[in-house]
Amino acid sequence: MKWKGEQIPKTWINFIREFNTKYFSPLIQEKREDEFIRFHQDTQSIVEYEIQFTRLFKFAPELVVIE
């Protein structure tokens, strides 16, 4: 990761962004972010929804407010 020499705060969201940049092409990242934006529960159970949400969340962490 680039954090040692640069002044990027060590946050979970910055880690996710850096990880995605390193391991996923921009096209895949954009596709997953779009999938996250359009994501809804439908007939999934809560557990299934949570699993899918967690999988997609890492591609759009700035869209979710965590306090």
Secondary structure, 3 states (H helix, E strand, C coil): CCCCCCCCCCCHHHHHHHHHHHHCCHHHHHHHHHHHHHCCCCCCCHHHHHHHHHHHHCCCHHHCCCC
